[in-house]
Amino acid sequence: MMYGEEKEVCTACRMRLPYVTTEEEQLALLQKFAGRVVVDYAYAYTYFAKKGLIQRLIHQLKYRGKTRLGHELGVWFGTELARKNGPHLDADWLVPVPLHPARRRQRGYNQSEEIATGLMQALGINMRTDLLWRTKFQASQTRKSRTERWENVSTVFSVIKPEQVRGRHLILVDDVLTTGATLEACVGELRAAGAATVGILVIATTR
Protein backbone atom coordinates (compact mmCIF):
# COMPACT_ATOMS: atom_id res chain seq x y z
CA MET A 1 0.00 0.00 0.00
CA MET A 2 2.67 2.52 1.04
CA TYR A 3 5.48 3.52 -1.27
CA GLY A 4 8.21 5.22 0.73
CA GLU A 5 8.84 8.87 0.05
CA GLU A 6 7.75 8.94 -3.57
CA LYS A 7 4.12 8.07 -3.07
CA GLU A 8 1.93 7.18 -0.12
CA VAL A 9 -0.52 4.91 -1.96
CA CYS A 10 0.24 2.63 -4.89
CA THR A 11 -1.79 2.82 -8.09
CA ALA A 12 -3.34 -0.63 -7.56
CA CYS A 13 -4.62 0.41 -4.12
CA ARG A 14 -5.98 3.64 -5.51
CA MET A 15 -7.94 1.75 -8.16
CA ARG A 16 -9.60 -0.32 -5.40
CA LEU A 17 -11.12 2.67 -3.62
CA PRO A 18 -14.96 2.62 -3.61
CA TYR A 19 -15.51 5.89 -5.43
CA VAL A 20 -18.68 7.98 -5.23
CA THR A 21 -19.29 8.41 -8.93
CA THR A 22 -22.86 9.34 -9.87
CA GLU A 23 -24.77 12.58 -9.48
CA GLU A 24 -27.50 10.70 -7.60
CA GLU A 25 -24.94 9.41 -5.09
CA GLN A 26 -23.55 12.89 -4.55
CA LEU A 27 -27.01 14.41 -4.15
CA ALA A 28 -27.79 11.80 -1.50
CA LEU A 29 -25.15 13.44 0.71
CA LEU A 30 -27.30 16.55 0.96
CA GLN A 31 -30.08 14.49 2.50
CA LYS A 32 -27.97 14.15 5.64
CA PHE A 33 -28.49 17.88 6.20
CA ALA A 34 -32.04 18.27 4.86
CA GLY A 35 -34.29 20.26 7.16
CA ARG A 36 -31.47 21.22 9.52
CA VAL A 37 -29.05 23.58 7.76
CA VAL A 38 -28.72 24.87 4.21
CA VAL A 39 -25.81 23.22 2.41
CA ASP A 40 -25.38 24.40 -1.17
CA TYR A 41 -23.59 21.24 -2.31
CA ALA A 42 -21.78 18.28 -0.77
CA TYR A 43 -19.28 16.05 -2.55
CA ALA A 44 -17.37 12.98 -1.38
CA TYR A 45 -14.49 11.17 -3.03
CA THR A 46 -15.12 7.63 -1.74
CA TYR A 47 -17.37 5.52 0.47
CA PHE A 48 -16.25 4.68 4.00
CA ALA A 49 -16.58 1.11 5.27
CA LYS A 50 -15.30 -0.45 8.48
CA LYS A 51 -12.13 -2.47 7.89
CA GLY A 52 -12.07 -1.20 4.30
CA LEU A 53 -9.13 0.36 2.49
CA ILE A 54 -10.26 3.94 2.96
CA GLN A 55 -10.67 3.41 6.72
CA ARG A 56 -7.08 2.19 6.88
CA LEU A 57 -5.88 5.19 4.89
CA ILE A 58 -7.80 7.65 7.07
CA HIS A 59 -6.41 5.91 10.17
CA GLN A 60 -2.87 6.28 8.84
CA LEU A 61 -3.55 9.96 8.20
CA LYS A 62 -5.14 10.75 11.57
CA TYR A 63 -3.19 8.58 13.98
CA ARG A 64 0.06 7.52 12.31
CA GLY A 65 1.41 10.88 11.24
CA LYS A 66 1.01 10.19 7.51
CA THR A 67 0.29 13.83 6.70
CA ARG A 68 1.45 13.49 3.12
CA LEU A 69 -1.36 10.99 2.59
CA GLY A 70 -3.90 13.72 3.38
CA HIS A 71 -2.34 16.01 0.82
CA GLU A 72 -2.30 13.24 -1.76
CA LEU A 73 -5.96 12.35 -1.21
CA GLY A 74 -6.85 16.04 -1.51
CA VAL A 75 -5.01 16.35 -4.82
CA TRP A 76 -6.72 13.24 -6.22
CA PHE A 77 -10.15 14.45 -5.15
CA GLY A 78 -9.60 17.98 -6.40
CA THR A 79 -8.24 16.74 -9.72
CA GLU A 80 -11.33 14.56 -10.19
CA LEU A 81 -13.66 17.48 -9.40
CA ALA A 82 -11.82 19.70 -11.86
CA ARG A 83 -11.85 16.99 -14.54
CA LYS A 84 -15.61 16.65 -14.30
CA ASN A 85 -16.03 20.44 -14.42
CA GLY A 86 -18.29 20.18 -11.43
CA PRO A 87 -19.31 21.20 -9.01
CA HIS A 88 -18.83 24.78 -10.13
CA LEU A 89 -16.53 25.56 -7.24
CA ASP A 90 -16.40 29.33 -7.53
CA ALA A 91 -15.55 29.78 -3.86
CA ASP A 92 -13.51 32.32 -1.96
CA TRP A 93 -11.89 29.94 0.49
CA LEU A 94 -11.55 26.36 1.67
CA VAL A 95 -12.23 26.13 5.43
CA PRO A 96 -10.91 22.95 7.11
CA VAL A 97 -12.98 21.75 10.07
CA PRO A 98 -10.82 22.86 13.02
CA LEU A 99 -9.42 20.78 15.86
CA HIS A 100 -9.33 22.08 19.40
CA PRO A 101 -5.83 23.50 20.12
CA ALA A 102 -5.24 20.80 22.73
CA ARG A 103 -6.11 18.06 20.22
CA ARG A 104 -3.91 19.69 17.59
CA ARG A 105 -0.97 19.80 20.01
CA GLN A 106 -1.60 16.16 20.88
CA ARG A 107 -1.72 15.07 17.22
CA GLY A 108 0.72 17.61 15.86
CA TYR A 109 -1.46 18.60 12.90
CA ASN A 110 -5.04 18.82 11.65
CA GLN A 111 -5.86 16.09 9.12
CA SER A 112 -8.53 18.28 7.47
CA GLU A 113 -5.92 20.96 6.79
CA GLU A 114 -3.69 18.36 5.16
CA ILE A 115 -6.55 17.36 2.86
CA ALA A 116 -7.34 21.01 2.14
CA THR A 117 -3.76 21.70 1.05
CA GLY A 118 -4.16 19.06 -1.66
CA LEU A 119 -7.54 20.44 -2.72
CA MET A 120 -6.04 23.92 -2.80
CA GLN A 121 -3.30 22.73 -5.14
CA ALA A 122 -5.74 20.98 -7.48
CA LEU A 123 -8.56 23.55 -7.47
CA GLY A 124 -6.66 26.80 -7.07
CA ILE A 125 -8.82 27.90 -4.12
CA ASN A 126 -6.99 29.35 -1.12
CA MET A 127 -7.42 27.98 2.39
CA ARG A 128 -8.34 29.90 5.55
CA THR A 129 -7.69 28.39 8.97
CA ASP A 130 -8.42 31.57 10.95
CA LEU A 131 -12.18 31.89 10.42
CA LEU A 132 -13.62 28.99 12.40
CA TRP A 133 -12.59 28.01 15.92
CA ARG A 134 -13.26 24.90 17.99
CA THR A 135 -13.92 26.15 21.50
CA LYS A 136 -14.26 22.89 23.48
CA PHE A 137 -12.07 19.83 23.77
CA GLN A 138 -14.05 16.61 23.42
CA ALA A 139 -13.64 12.87 23.37
CA SER A 140 -13.75 11.02 20.07
CA GLN A 141 -17.09 10.93 18.25
CA THR A 142 -16.47 7.46 16.84
CA ARG A 143 -18.76 5.44 19.13
CA LYS A 144 -21.50 8.02 19.60
CA SER A 145 -25.00 7.94 18.10
CA ARG A 146 -26.20 10.74 15.86
CA THR A 147 -28.05 12.43 18.72
CA GLU A 148 -25.02 12.12 20.99
CA ARG A 149 -22.77 13.48 18.26
CA TRP A 150 -25.04 16.49 17.74
CA GLU A 151 -25.21 17.19 21.49
CA ASN A 152 -21.44 16.85 21.60
CA VAL A 153 -20.72 19.46 18.90
CA SER A 154 -23.77 21.75 18.81
CA THR A 155 -22.05 24.55 20.73
CA VAL A 156 -18.34 23.92 20.20
CA PHE A 157 -17.65 25.98 17.07
CA SER A 158 -17.38 29.73 16.76
CA VAL A 159 -16.63 32.13 13.89
CA ILE A 160 -13.62 34.27 14.79
CA LYS A 161 -13.91 36.95 12.13
CA PRO A 162 -17.58 37.31 11.11
CA GLU A 163 -16.84 40.42 9.07
CA GLN A 164 -14.62 38.30 6.82
CA VAL A 165 -17.23 35.54 6.50
CA ARG A 166 -20.17 37.79 5.63
CA GLY A 167 -21.07 37.53 1.94
CA ARG A 168 -18.34 34.98 1.20
CA HIS A 169 -18.57 31.68 -0.66
CA LEU A 170 -16.98 28.99 1.49
CA ILE A 171 -16.20 25.28 1.28
CA LEU A 172 -15.87 23.20 4.44
CA VAL A 173 -13.31 20.38 4.23
CA ASP A 174 -13.27 17.27 6.41
CA ASP A 175 -12.04 13.69 6.28
CA VAL A 176 -15.20 11.60 6.88
CA LEU A 177 -18.93 12.37 6.76
CA THR A 178 -20.90 10.01 9.00
CA THR A 179 -23.97 11.50 10.69
CA GLY A 180 -23.03 15.00 9.55
CA ALA A 181 -23.29 16.45 13.07
CA THR A 182 -19.87 18.13 13.08
CA LEU A 183 -20.26 19.62 9.62
CA GLU A 184 -23.83 20.67 10.41
CA ALA A 185 -22.59 22.62 13.43
CA CYS A 186 -19.90 24.31 11.34
CA VAL A 187 -22.34 25.21 8.57
CA GLY A 188 -24.73 26.67 11.12
CA GLU A 189 -22.06 28.99 12.52
CA LEU A 190 -20.89 30.13 9.09
CA ARG A 191 -24.48 30.77 7.97
CA ALA A 192 -25.20 32.71 11.16
CA ALA A 193 -22.15 34.86 10.40
CA GLY A 194 -23.59 35.71 6.98
CA ALA A 195 -21.80 33.37 4.56
CA ALA A 196 -23.39 33.61 1.10
CA THR A 197 -22.90 29.92 0.28
CA VAL A 198 -21.42 26.96 2.12
CA GLY A 199 -20.40 23.75 0.36
CA ILE A 200 -18.85 20.59 1.75
CA LEU A 201 -16.01 18.41 0.44
CA VAL A 202 -15.06 15.20 2.27
CA ILE A 203 -12.74 12.38 1.37
CA ALA A 204 -15.16 9.67 2.52
CA THR A 205 -18.83 9.25 3.42
CA THR A 206 -20.81 6.44 4.98
CA ARG A 207 -23.60 5.01 2.84
N, C-alpha and C positions, 0 to 999 in steps of 0.2 A: 504493500500500500504506500509506504513512505519511501521517497527517493532522495535521501541526503539533503544537500544544500541546493541542488538544482531545481527540485520540484517536490512539493509535499505529497501529492497524490498522483499515482501513475495513470496513464491514459485508460488502461483496462478498467481500473476502479472507477474512474470518472464515468465511463460508459454504463456502469452498473447502477448509477444513481437513479432513483425513481422520480423522474422529472414531472413537474406539473406543466402540462403542455397545452391544454385546450382552453379556449376562452371561458367555457362553462365551468371548468375547474377553478379558474382564477376568480370568476364572479362568485363562486361559492364561498370564497374567503370573506367576502363582504357580509355574508349572512351571519357571521360570528359577531358582527357589531350592529346588526339591524335593530332599530328601535332603541338603541342606547346612546350612540354617538354617531356623528356624521363623518364617515370616512370616504374620501373622494375616489380612491382606488386602493386595492391591496393585491400585491403580487408576491408569489413564493417561487423559489427555484426548484425545490424538491419536496417530496413527502417524507415525514418523519415516522419511523417505526421503531419500537423497542427492539434492541439487539440488531438493528439493521446497520448498514454501512454509514448512513448519514448520522446516526446517533453516535457511532464510534468517532467519526470525524469531529462532530461538535464537542464530544467529550475531550478529545485531544486538544481542541482549540481552547476550551474553557478551563480545563484542569491540569493540562500537561504542558502548558507554556508554548504551544505550537501557534504562535501569533501569525506567522507567515501563512498558515493554512487559512486563517480568516481573510487575509488580504486576497489570497488566491481564489477562494470561493466568491468573494465580492467581485473580482474581475470577471470570472466566468459568468456570474449572474448578470452583471452589467452589460457584458458583451452580448449575451443572449437577448436582453431587453432592447439594446440598440439595433441588433440584427433584425429583430421583428418590427422595428419602427413603432414600438408600442410597449407600455403606454406612452402617451405623449408627455414625457417627463420634463415639462418646462417649469422647473422648480427653482427657487432661490437657493435653498440649502438642504443638505442631508443632515438629519438630527439623530445621532445614535441614542438609543435608550440608555440613560445614565445609570451607573452603579453608585451606591453610596460610597463616599470617600474611604470609609473603613474597609469596605469590601474591595475597593480598587487597590488599596495599600496591601491588603492580604493577597490578592491575586497578582498584582503588579501591572495590570492592564485591564481595559474594558474590551471584551470580545466583540461587542457591537461596533466599537470604533474601528477595530481591525477590519471588520467586514466593510464598513463605510469607506475606509481608505481605498479598498479595491473598487467599490462602486464609483467612487469619486474619479478614479483613474479611467474607468471604462466609459462613464457617462459625462464626464466633464462638469459635474455639479459639485461645488465646494461644500465642505462639511463645517458645521458649527457645533462645538461641544460646550458652549457657554450660555446657552439659552434655556436649557431644561436642567433642573437640579433634583436629585433624589435626597429627600430630607430625613428619612428614617432608615436605620439599618434593620434588616429583617432576615429571618431564616429562609432557607431555600423554599421555593414554591413547588418543587417537584411532586411531593406527595399530597398536595392540597387539592380539595375539590374546587369547582368553579366559584362557588359562593365564598369559600374560604380564601381563595386567591383574590377575589374582588375586595373582600373585607381587609385583606392584608395590604393592598396597594392603593385603595381608594383615596387616601389622603397623604400619600408619600411623595408626590411629585409637585414641583413648583416651577413656574416660569420666572427666570431671573431678570430678564430684560424685556418686559412686555412691549415697550415702545419699539423694539426691534423685531418683534413677532407680528405686530399688528399689520394686516394687509399683505403679509408674505405668504408665499407658496412653499410649503415644507413637506419633506418626506422623512418619516420616522424609519429607522433601521434597527432591526433586532435579529437574533439568531433563530429562535424558534417561536412559532405561533401555536399555542395550544388552546386554552380557553379564550385568550384575547384580553384577559383582565388587565395585564400590565400595559399593553398598548392602548387599551380603552382609556385607562387613567391618564396616560400621556396625551392622547388626542383631546380628551376633555379639557385639560389644562391649556393646551395650545389654542383650542377653539375659544375658550374663555378669555384668552389674551388677545383675541382678534385675528388669528391666522385666517387668511383668505381660503386656502385649501390645505388639507392634510392627507397625504397618501402614506402607504405602508409598504415597505419592502422587507421580506424576511427570507432567510436561506431555506428554512424548512417549515412545514405546517403539518399538523395532524389531520387525518382525514375526517 
